Amino acid sequence: MGYNISVSEFLESRDIDYGDFVAYVNAETRRLNSKLFFFQSVCELKTVEQNGKLSGLPVSVKDCICTKGIQSSAGSAILEGYKPPFDATVVSAIKNEGSQILGKTNQDEFGFGTFSVNSGYGVPKNPLDPERTCGGSSGGAGGITAAATFPHIALAESTGGSISCPASFCGVVGLTPTYGLVSRYGLIDYANSLDKIGPMGKTVDDVALMLSIIAGYDEMDSTSLPEKQKHYSTEGGIKGMVIGVPKEYFENVDEQVSKSVWNTIKKMESAGASYVEISLPSTKYALSAYYIIATAEASTNLARYCGLRYGLHSELKEGQSFNEYYAKTRSAGFGEEAKRRIILGTFARMSGYRDQYYMKALKVRTLVINEFKKAFKKCDLLAAPTMPITAPKFSDIQKLTPLENYQMDVLTVPPNLAGIPMLSVPCSSGKLPVGMHLMADYLQEERLLKAGKVVEAVK
Ligand code: GLN
C-alpha cells in the first residue's frame, strides 16, 4: 500500500495501520537514501504510536540540531561519533506532540555552503534531477521533503538562507522565522546572531503546523523572544495587502526565474493584493557584511572542536604538545570550507583590522535593518526571487570560485542579516522549480503564511 497523502490527511485519518505505515516509511527512506544521500543517519521508526498534534508523523531533523543518543555532527567529520546526552528544545517539542525522528538530514559542514557539496558525509542529490544540487546548507532536508512519498515535515536551520535556498531548488516550502522566535537551545552554532531553526514541508499548511509547535519563549535560550506559543493560521487571503517589489532583487537574476516571480505577483494582484516597486539600496553591501559577520562568529564557535570534548579524537602521543594535538585533529576533522572560514573570520576580528572589517560590517547590518523597516511602512510584505537561478548541476558548481559561490546568496542574505521572517514558496511549474521569497516585518509570520497559501493556489 502507498501512503502518498498529505500531512493533514494522515493526522486526521483513523484507519491507517500504523505498523504497515512504519514498515513502508522505513523501507522507502532507506531506498531513497541509498540513491540520493539525504540523511547523515537514518533512524528506524518504531511501531508504537504516540498521541499529540503530530501523532505518528515522521519528522526529519537537520544534522546540526541535537538529538539525544543519535549522532549530531552538523555535517562535519570533526563531530563524528558525537551523540548528545540531550534533545534540542525543538526536538523535545516535536516528541511531546507524538512525532518520530526519521533521521538526521545531510548538510554542508556547520551550514557553510549553498549547495550541500561541503558535507563531510557525501552529497545529497536533487530528486528532480540527480545531476543537480538540492541547494544548501539544508540540502538533505529539502531533498527528502520533495522526494518523500509519505507525509513528513523537516526541521532545518538558516544562517544566511539555508532554508530558503533548498526550498527553492527542490520545489518545496521553507519558513525561516523571526530571529529568536524559535529556540536555538541545542542547535550546533554556526553564527549565533544569525542562526534560526525553521520548518520545511510540501505545503504552506505543513510549515504553519510545525511553527505552531516549535515557536515560543524558551528560558534555555538567552536570545529567545518573550512570545507565547500560538496557532498560526494560513487562511484569510491577501485582499488589500500591499506587496513591495524590491527592484535590486531582480538585477542579475536568471530570466526564467524573474519571469515566474513576476507572473505570480500579477496573479496575486488578481487575488486582491496590489504592488508597489520599492528600493533597498544597501542590498549590494549586504553580502560582504554577511560573510564578515558570519565567518567572524563561526571562527570563534569552531574553537571548541579541538579533539578533547566532542566527536573526533586522535591519539595524544608522548612528547606531543597540546597545540600539536589540536592542530592534528582540526586538520583532519575540518573540511576545506570550514578552514577557509576560520581564516577569514579570524582575520576580520584581528586587532588592526577589526574596525576596518568587522565594525564596518555591523554598521552595514544596521543600514540593512533600517531599510527593511522603512520598506514595511509602505508595504505589508516583500516579494522577490528566492535564488537568482534554478538548481545548478554539480559539474557547474565545481567550476565556481569560493567568491562566486558566496555570491549565490545575494538575495537570501539581507533578510537573514535583519532577522525578519521569510517564506520560500514554489511559484513555477516548469521542469525546474523556482522559489518566490516572501519577507515580512518582525513576527509577521502569519501574514507570510496567508500570502504563501495564495501563491500555492494561483501558481
Ligand atoms: N550559504 C550561506 C553560507 O554559507 C548560508 C548558509 C546557512 O544559512 N547556514 O553562509
Residues whose N, C-alpha, C, O or C-beta is under 5 A from the ligand:
A	BS01	LIG	G111 F112 G113 T114 S137 E157 S158 T159 G160 G161 S162 D409
